[in-house]
Amino acid sequence: MYRKIYILPVVLLLLVSCKKTDTLTTSTNPKDSTNTVATSGDPLPSWNDGALKKDIIAYVTKVTKEGTPDFIPVENRIATFDNDGTLWAEKPYVQELFAFYRVKKMVEANPELAKKQPFKAVVEKDKAFFEKGGDKALIELVAATHTGMTEDEFETSAKEFFASAQYPGKNVPVKQIRYQPQLELLNYLRANGFKTFIVTGGTIELVRAISADFYGIPKEQVVGTSFKYKFDDAKNTVLREPALDLFNDKEGKPVGIQLHIGQRPVFACGNEGGAGDLAMLRYSQGSKYPSFQLIVNHNDSIREYNYQEKDNLSLNTAAKYKYHVVSIKDDWKKIFPDK
């Protein structure tokens, strides 16, 4: 069973190369590097003025006004955001870059690995190997690069990767492929009592390593694909095993939300590209409180990327259930932060 579930995220990760308001005052954590203005008459300055921006502000205003039928108590203001293609760029996936980084480090420590598959294929950039090798080659690679170590060791490796990694095609640090409009949206929601969570198909540990610094979201508010763990009493540490516990994508996202958060989000945001966020948005729409669903449409080939699903499932579903759609081309005045 694990074999069938495991291969899906692995293939995705390794073979893809997805009007002014009243003055708002926000209190930002000094460790939060989302680079938004602390005090501003416009809570979403990188969003173009238009229907979508007005709808977001109108929603937040109505659900935070006490004494009205639409008021949502603070404890129920849960907002969930996908990560890849929603909070940062996904062409290629950062998880993919990290896997190859881990191979490089492992080969440097043990050169003999370069002679063995699947390490040899990575070193030689032989994607055909994985296409031909199928499940076995892919599982072996991910297991070797993401498991068999303590969580402390993995977090150290992840932080070293993010400190030096340059994003292909744009040649900027990974931190600069975050979406500035989304950073502003996260801060705007938090300033109005929402608790923000990342709900990602990527591995939970990799995103936890940067969630506070990149998004102002503490690691305990990250939900993601996870491996099985075991406690090593002799070493008094937790080890990760090469077996998948939860594939947090598509129908797995509502499950992950229930396991980690315990209630439906009232605000949910994902993106089109792989239809991985539709179940989360549908789950959010079932809340007893007024809810808001948002899908990012990647349609700006000049400033970001232009890619669509062949069956257009995400955008068709958005039309069917009246989700809001972000046109990167038309709705975002600025896409990436300056630093």
Secondary structure, 3 states (H helix, E strand, C coil): CHHHHHHHHHHHHHHCCCCCCCCEECCCCCCCCCCCCCEECCCCCCECCCHHHHHHHHHHHHHCCCCCCCCCCHHHCEEEECCECCCECCCCCHHHHHHHHHHHHHHHHCHHHHHCCCHHHHHCCCHHHHHHHHHHHHHHHHHHHHCCCEHHHHHHHHHHHHHHCEECCCCEEHHHHECHHHHHHHHHHHHCCCEEEEEEEEEHHHHHCCHHHHHCCCHHHEEEEEEEEEEECCCCEEEEEEEEEECCCCCHHHHHHHHHCCCCCCEEEEECCCCCCHHHHHHHHCCCCCCEEEEEECECCCCCCECCCCCCHHHHHHHHHCCEEEEHHHHECCCCCCC
